[in-house]
Amino acid sequence: MQLVSLENGNLINAERVVAVISPDSAPAKRMMQECKKRAALIDATHGKKIQSVIITDNESVVLSFLPAEELLKRFNHKGGDGDAEG
């Protein structure tokens, strides 16, 4: 399992991530609303602007203030800053 830091003490299992998308599109906004209704929306922004929406293989959605490009770097990085392996 590769845990990746989303900052502020939040970690995500990189192996469970299916996609990282922009929060600005209408389908992304609909998905966020649907997940909120069924309690599958995880807000990891700590009050900051949502820059990316992370979709997991268990149909949960994680909101992040990190841009998709930064998340890509962290998901691809093996060890060191930005992730914790367990």
GROMACS elastic network, one bead per residue, 0.5 to 0.9 nm:
[ bonds ]
;  ai    aj funct       b0    kb
    1    13     6  0.65426   500
    1    14     6  0.75922   500
    1    15     6  0.67392   500
    1    85     6  0.64691   500
    1    86     6  0.59151   500
    2    12     6  0.81744   500
    2    13     6  0.56375   500
    2    14     6  0.56393   500
    2    15     6  0.66369   500
    2    75     6  0.83545   500
    2    78     6  0.85275   500
    2    83     6  0.75194   500
    2    84     6  0.67310   500
    2    86     6  0.65097   500
    3    11     6  0.58483   500
    3    12     6  0.53213   500
    3    14     6  0.59536   500
    3    15     6  0.83514   500
    3    75     6  0.86333   500
    3    83     6  0.57400   500
    3    84     6  0.51229   500
    3    85     6  0.53530   500
    3    86     6  0.70456   500
    4    10     6  0.83781   500
    4    11     6  0.52831   500
    4    12     6  0.52793   500
    4    13     6  0.63256   500
    4    14     6  0.62430   500
    4    71     6  0.85889   500
    4    74     6  0.64661   500
    4    75     6  0.64847   500
    4    77     6  0.89858   500
    4    82     6  0.62037   500
    4    84     6  0.59944   500
    4    85     6  0.78147   500
    5     8     6  0.81739   500
    5     9     6  0.71321   500
    5    10     6  0.58669   500
    5    12     6  0.65796   500
    5    71     6  0.89353   500
    5    74     6  0.76875   500
    5    81     6  0.86745   500
    5    82     6  0.52980   500
    5    83     6  0.50183   500
    5    84     6  0.71874   500
    6     9     6  0.72932   500
    6    10     6  0.51881   500
    6    11     6  0.55584   500
    6    12     6  0.70844   500
    6    44     6  0.73042   500
    6    45     6  0.86527   500
    6    64     6  0.70061   500
    6    65     6  0.82840   500
    6    66     6  0.72861   500
    6    71     6  0.79756   500
    6    74     6  0.89485   500
    6    82     6  0.79441   500
    6    83     6  0.86213   500
    7    10     6  0.56127   500
    7    11     6  0.75225   500
    7    44     6  0.83494   500
    7    45     6  0.88020   500
    7    66     6  0.85229   500
    7    82     6  0.81946   500
    8    11     6  0.88537   500
    8    44     6  0.82989   500
    8    45     6  0.87729   500
    8    46     6  0.78382   500
   10    44     6  0.68303   500
   11    83     6  0.78733   500
   11    84     6  0.82075   500
   12    15     6  0.87306   500
   12    16     6  0.81586   500
   12    17     6  0.83110   500
   12    62     6  0.89443   500
   13    16     6  0.56646   500
   13    17     6  0.71604   500
   14    17     6  0.54286   500
   14    18     6  0.88960   500
   14    75     6  0.60428   500
   14    76     6  0.89881   500
   15    18     6  0.82893   500
   15    56     6  0.89136   500
   15    57     6  0.89715   500
   15    75     6  0.88781   500
   16    55     6  0.85899   500
   16    56     6  0.53879   500
   16    57     6  0.54849   500
   16    58     6  0.77767   500
   17    20     6  0.77608   500
   17    54     6  0.68580   500
   17    55     6  0.59941   500
   17    57     6  0.62331   500
   18    54     6  0.76823   500
   18    55     6  0.55970   500
   18    56     6  0.51323   500
   18    57     6  0.57804   500
   19    53     6  0.81845   500
   19    54     6  0.59454   500
   19    55     6  0.51867   500
   19    56     6  0.70640   500
   19    57     6  0.89604   500
   20    52     6  0.64392   500
   20    53     6  0.55516   500
   20    55     6  0.62125   500
   20    56     6  0.89988   500
   20    68     6  0.63235   500
   20    71     6  0.82574   500
   20    72     6  0.86021   500
   21    24     6  0.88297   500
   21    25     6  0.88471   500
   21    28     6  0.75060   500
   21    51     6  0.88453   500
   21    52     6  0.57118   500
   21    53     6  0.51731   500
   21    54     6  0.65437   500
   21    55     6  0.79511   500
   21    68     6  0.71343   500
   22    25     6  0.67070   500
   22    28     6  0.71897   500
   22    50     6  0.87803   500
   22    51     6  0.66458   500
   22    52     6  0.50456   500
   22    53     6  0.60842   500
   22    54     6  0.89878   500
   22    67     6  0.85101   500
   22    68     6  0.76330   500
   23    26     6  0.82763   500
   23    27     6  0.87608   500
   23    28     6  0.55262   500
   23    29     6  0.64313   500
   23    32     6  0.86218   500
   23    50     6  0.68468   500
   23    51     6  0.65019   500
   23    52     6  0.57017   500
   23    53     6  0.58323   500
   23    63     6  0.85609   500
   24    27     6  0.86366   500
   24    28     6  0.68185   500
   24    29     6  0.69878   500
   24    51     6  0.86759   500
   24    52     6  0.89281   500
   25    28     6  0.53077   500
   25    29     6  0.63715   500
   25    30     6  0.87769   500
   26    29     6  0.50860   500
   26    30     6  0.61879   500
   26    31     6  0.85973   500
   27    30     6  0.50447   500
   27    31     6  0.60924   500
   27    32     6  0.86209   500
   28    31     6  0.50237   500
   28    32     6  0.61870   500
   28    33     6  0.86838   500
   28    53     6  0.76752   500
   29    32     6  0.51263   500
   29    33     6  0.63071   500
   29    34     6  0.87047   500
   30    33     6  0.51395   500
   30    34     6  0.61684   500
   30    35     6  0.86077   500
   31    34     6  0.51224   500
   31    35     6  0.61121   500
   31    36     6  0.84845   500
   31    61     6  0.81802   500
   32    35     6  0.51996   500
   32    36     6  0.60649   500
   32    37     6  0.87160   500
   32    40     6  0.88722   500
   32    41     6  0.67623   500
   32    53     6  0.84654   500
   32    61     6  0.70615   500
   32    62     6  0.89782   500
   32    63     6  0.87313   500
   33    36     6  0.50485   500
   33    37     6  0.63341   500
   33    38     6  0.89135   500
   33    41     6  0.84118   500
   34    37     6  0.52166   500
   34    38     6  0.65652   500
   34    39     6  0.86817   500
   34    40     6  0.84144   500
   34    41     6  0.85550   500
   35    38     6  0.52241   500
   35    39     6  0.59285   500
   35    41     6  0.50427   500
   35    42     6  0.88269   500
   35    59     6  0.82599   500
   35    60     6  0.69514   500
   35    61     6  0.67955   500
   36    39     6  0.50407   500
   36    40     6  0.59596   500
   36    41     6  0.50176   500
   36    42     6  0.83941   500
   36    61     6  0.88964   500
   37    40     6  0.77105   500
   37    41     6  0.83518   500
   38    41     6  0.79373   500
   39    42     6  0.82619   500
   39    60     6  0.86737   500
   40    59     6  0.74163   500
   40    61     6  0.63384   500
   40    62     6  0.85096   500
   41    60     6  0.60516   500
   41    61     6  0.50049   500
   41    62     6  0.60316   500
   41    63     6  0.76366   500
   42    60     6  0.74777   500
   42    61     6  0.60863   500
   42    63     6  0.61823   500
   43    46     6  0.73760   500
   43    47     6  0.87194   500
   43    50     6  0.89910   500
   43    61     6  0.84592   500
   43    62     6  0.58982   500
   43    64     6  0.70004   500
   44    47     6  0.83974   500
   44    50     6  0.89988   500
   44    62     6  0.66832   500
   44    63     6  0.55239   500
   44    64     6  0.53248   500
   44    65     6  0.74347   500
   45    48     6  0.52124   500
   45    49     6  0.69413   500
   45    50     6  0.64658   500
   45    51     6  0.88535   500
   45    63     6  0.62572   500
   45    66     6  0.82505   500
   46    49     6  0.88289   500
   46    64     6  0.87096   500
   46    65     6  0.81615   500
   47    50     6  0.85921   500
   47    65     6  0.86819   500
   48    51     6  0.88350   500
   48    64     6  0.84968   500
   48    65     6  0.59924   500
   49    64     6  0.81902   500
   49    65     6  0.56948   500
   49    66     6  0.89701   500
   50    53     6  0.75922   500
   50    63     6  0.62825   500
   50    64     6  0.56130   500
   50    66     6  0.76718   500
   50    67     6  0.84663   500
   51    63     6  0.78495   500
   51    64     6  0.60995   500
   51    66     6  0.57286   500
   51    67     6  0.50365   500
   51    68     6  0.73153   500
   52    62     6  0.85036   500
   52    63     6  0.62184   500
   52    64     6  0.53555   500
   52    65     6  0.64696   500
   52    66     6  0.64716   500
   52    67     6  0.56028   500
   52    68     6  0.57261   500
   52    71     6  0.87482   500
   53    61     6  0.67137   500
   53    62     6  0.58739   500
   53    64     6  0.62701   500
   53    65     6  0.89023   500
   53    68     6  0.83065   500
   54    60     6  0.83657   500
   54    61     6  0.56178   500
   54    63     6  0.62797   500
   54    64     6  0.74354   500
   54    68     6  0.88479   500
   55    58     6  0.84333   500
   55    59     6  0.66224   500
   55    60     6  0.61773   500
   55    62     6  0.65344   500
   55    63     6  0.89783   500
   56    59     6  0.54764   500
   56    60     6  0.54826   500
   56    61     6  0.63238   500
   56    62     6  0.79184   500
   57    60     6  0.73571   500
   58    61     6  0.88905   500
   63    66     6  0.89864   500
   64    67     6  0.76535   500
   64    68     6  0.89504   500
   66    69     6  0.81960   500
   66    70     6  0.63131   500
   66    71     6  0.66481   500
   67    70     6  0.54797   500
   67    71     6  0.65158   500
   67    72     6  0.88380   500
   68    71     6  0.50329   500
   68    72     6  0.61187   500
   68    73     6  0.87410   500
   69    72     6  0.50862   500
   69    73     6  0.64515   500
   69    74     6  0.88162   500
   70    73     6  0.51744   500
   70    74     6  0.63608   500
   70    75     6  0.87082   500
   71    74     6  0.50262   500
   71    75     6  0.60305   500
   71    76     6  0.85175   500
   72    75     6  0.51245   500
   72    76     6  0.61266   500
   72    77     6  0.84616   500
   73    76     6  0.52804   500
   73    77     6  0.59766   500
   73    82     6  0.88526   500
   74    77     6  0.50739   500
   74    78     6  0.81999   500
   74    81     6  0.84954   500
   74    82     6  0.57939   500
   74    83     6  0.67610   500
   75    78     6  0.80114   500
   75    82     6  0.87200   500
   75    83     6  0.80689   500
   77    80     6  0.78453   500
   77    81     6  0.85876   500
   77    82     6  0.78450   500
   77    83     6  0.77226   500
   78    83     6  0.78121   500
   78    85     6  0.85657   500
   79    82     6  0.78768   500
   79    83     6  0.62953   500
   79    84     6  0.67472   500
   79    85     6  0.70247   500
   80    83     6  0.66045   500
   80    84     6  0.76843   500
   81    84     6  0.80202   500
